[in-house]
Amino acid sequence: MLIKKDPTIIQSYLEDSSNLKGGHTERVVIPQTIDEVSSVLKEADTKRVPVTVSGAGTGQAGGRVPFGGIVLSTEKLSAIKEIRKFDKGGYVVLEAGVLIKDLKEACEQKELFYTYDPTEQTAFVGGAIATNASGARSFRYGPTRQYVKGIRVALADGSILLLKRGEVKAKGRILGFEASGKRYKINLPAYKMPDTKNSAGYYAKDDMDLVDLFVGQEGTLGVIVEAELGLIDRPKEIFSAFAFFKDESSAWSFAKDSRLARPLSIEYFDVNCLKLLGERDHNVPDSAKAAIFFEDEITETEDAVMAKWEKLLSKHGVSLDNTWVAMNEKTHREFLDKRHFIPETMSEMAKRSGFPKVSTDLATPKEKLRDMLEFYKNSLEKNALRHFVFGHIGDAHLHVNMLPADQKEYEKCKNLQLEFVKKSLSLGGTVSAEHGIGKSKKGFLKLLYGEKGINEMIEVKKTLDRNLILGRGNVFDT
Ligand SMILES: Cc1cc2nc3c(=O)[nH]c(=O)nc-3n(C[C@H](O)[C@H](O)[C@H](O)COP(=O)(O)OP(=O)(O)OC[C@H]3O[C@@H](n4cnc5c(N)ncnc54)[C@H](O)[C@@H]3O)c2cc1C
């Protein structure tokens, strides 16, 4: 086991991609085996020392930023133990600290495919499970949750729980199980989760699987040390395109119709994103007010897929001649690079400005998306703030990023962010679709589930982590 105390070395463990400041820890422990994870937790639990679990630190909600106690990093638990292909699909058993990009490469070699496809490929598998991460292609494939077939979790007292999906199911909202000779009875929260893509708070449903409680728990219920993930066959060749629209409304309508064509992803970019891209790619049409990037699988012929999209585009006033189309792997990769360039540049701009960007991760039911988009547009225009709206329009899940220039604007952005959250809730939406609550969105979670829902989550936590040592300050205040 490695232990780091040198302030210059542990500095990088005190932050993530959220810009949350003030993190501090007495030491970072880096177990090399699951037994070591267990003994670190046992000792911390006995001494009541808070433990913050650290993945790769790409999280957007401050979840791995510690405020006291120790940091337990999963970086050395990085073995891919088994990867198997069946006639259809397959599975992989791996440790929590495997990088998403390494998992993808390992799958590629077996002609298999792991569906989570975030912009940021340096996240760990454990971090993705702990936040129920999703991304662009979750439009077709769904979020991380549904691929978690099994999980090995170290509980706060150091005991190890090995779970296979299907083995432990709740009866209604009561989950009973045994681990290391101890009996647990968990009263699950009574709330109804939003009917959208969702990463906000604990998963709670009648008759749910115990595995699902540990997916999206953000390091508050246990340390995920190993997982078995379902894999699918590698998609066939991919057709992708950037379509440009003369107004936002046409882009929104195109996105709605595109859902029926079941592509892999449908991603939206507003005019400000296009201006940003235009600084690098001079062929972005000047007249474009919005764009949709989409990826589809070529299941029949190239001509058939082209004809399908040409028809859909022309219905919304767009010709294929003005659309960027990738028919080969090289151009497709260039398109992905353009798609990634936009959020990355935004984050760099925010860093340079000295003021954190204020962003949202809201999803609404699909039939309410247009209301939400109009609300974004009107509010952002009225407030004249520098902003970018982009993301997973196929899942009715867009990120609004506001870049304040000074303290006064920062406060204005925060107020607007709260208004967006309230609007999303009024439409039946969620307060976090993929990033999780972490430390920065706890107030929003309270708006979603109320004091009662929060208290019910705390009761769940107390059953599994009596001394409240894990992930302190994440999801709710303890
Ligand atoms: C440029 C960029 C693009 C992104 N794009 C996407 C996207 O498309 N979709 C998406 O969903 N997210 C996206 N993210 C967010 C982020 O990449 C994901 O949330 C990712 O899954 C976090 O993984 P991590 O290993 O970095 O976790 P960390 O940031 O280290 O931790 C995240 C949370 O999980 C907990 N945790 C980590 N590992 C474990 C474990 N083994 N056991 C228990 N708890 C644990 C931590 O305590 C913390 O609360 C993006 C981030 C960036 C910077």
The ligand as an ORCA input file, in Angstrom:
! r2SCAN-3c Opt
* xyz 0 1
  C     -14.465     17.050    -20.256
  C     -15.383     16.176    -19.452
  C     -16.404     15.485    -20.090
  C     -17.262     14.660    -19.377
  N     -18.239     13.997    -20.058
  C     -19.086     13.210    -19.376
  C     -20.112     12.511    -20.061
  O     -20.245     12.596    -21.281
  N     -20.952     11.747    -19.329
  C     -20.830     11.621    -17.964
  O     -21.626     10.915    -17.353
  N     -19.862     12.277    -17.297
  C     -19.009     13.048    -17.960
  N     -18.024     13.715    -17.282
  C     -17.929     13.573    -15.819
  C     -16.994     12.462    -15.321
  O     -16.069     12.085    -16.324
  C     -17.785     11.242    -14.845
  O     -18.606     11.603    -13.757
  C     -16.861     10.070    -14.434
  O     -17.616      8.906    -14.395
  C     -16.178     10.260    -13.101
  O     -15.190      9.239    -12.953
  P     -13.844      9.488    -12.125
  O     -13.117      8.206    -12.052
  O     -13.111     10.632    -12.646
  O     -14.484      9.802    -10.672
  P     -14.065     10.879     -9.575
  O     -14.238     12.247    -10.078
  O     -12.768     10.524     -8.986
  O     -15.221     10.572     -8.490
  C     -16.571     10.806     -8.776
  C     -17.420     10.332     -7.589
  O     -17.422      8.903     -7.521
  C     -16.898      8.454     -6.269
  N     -16.089      7.272     -6.572
  C     -15.067      7.194     -7.467
  N     -14.603      5.930     -7.513
  C     -15.343      5.203     -6.633
  C     -15.333      3.841     -6.238
  N     -14.473      2.960     -6.741
  N     -16.228      3.459     -5.298
  C     -17.123      4.327     -4.764
  N     -17.163      5.614     -5.111
  C     -16.284      6.054     -6.028
  C     -16.100      9.618     -5.719
  O     -16.041      9.578     -4.313
  C     -16.909     10.794     -6.236
  O     -18.007     11.020     -5.404
  C     -17.125     14.534    -17.965
  C     -16.085     15.201    -17.322
  C     -15.220     16.019    -18.049
  C     -14.108     16.716    -17.320
*
